[in-house]
Amino acid sequence: MNHILIIEDDIALSNGIVIALKGPEMNLIQKHDIASAKETLQSSAFDLIILDVNLPDGSGLDLLADIRKSTTIPVIVLTVHDLETDIVTGFERGADDYITKPFSLMVLRARVEVQLKKSRHLYPDTFELDGFHFSFAKMEFLNNGNPVELSKTEQKLLRLLINNRGITLSRDRLVDNIWTDGAEFVGENALSVAIKRLRDKLEENPSAPRYIKTVYGVGYIWAIK
C-alpha cells in the first residue's frame, strides 16, 4: 500500500489528483493548509508527498524544508510559478520533482509512479534482517516475532540509522533530524538516552551492541548491512 499525502488548497485540483491516483494500492490523504499537514505528518508515515507551494497559511517551500529535517521520502512540488529561481529554490530545499500548473493529471500520475519506484528501491518501507521486521508505514516493529514498542523519537532514530546503514551519522546530524518540533534547546544527553533505549529494545547484548555501534568522537552507525 502506498500512503500519499496531498497538500493542496485548491479543492477541485486536490480532488482531481485523488481521482487520477486512485487505486487499490493507494491510500490518499488530503490536507489544504500547512497547519493540518504538519499535524498529519507528526502522526502518520507516508511514501510520497504532493505539495503545493502557495498555501493559505504560508509557503509550501518552508514546509518542505521542515519535512527534510526528518524524512527523505519523495516530495513532488506543485506551483503556478515557472521562474527558474523558484524551481532552483524547490530543489535546494529538497524537492524530488517539480510540476508547473496547469498540468496533465496523467503526467502527474506517471511522475508519482517514478518517485514511488525510486523510494521503494532506496528506502523500502519494510526492513528485515536477522529476525528484525520493521514496517515504518504501519509503525509495526518485531524482533524474532515479538512486538517492540518504539516511541516517535526512537522510530525516527531507527529509520535514520537503517536508511544510512554502513554510514556513520554524526551526533549533530541525528539531533537536527530527530528533534524538529521547534524546541530551542535539546539536552546534550537526549541522543545518548535515545540510543540506549533503542539498544535495550533491539540488541541482545546492549553493552556490546552488534547493530547500533558508537563511533567515538563522531556519532553512531547501523553496522550490519
Disulfide bonds with the S-S distance in Angstrom:
none
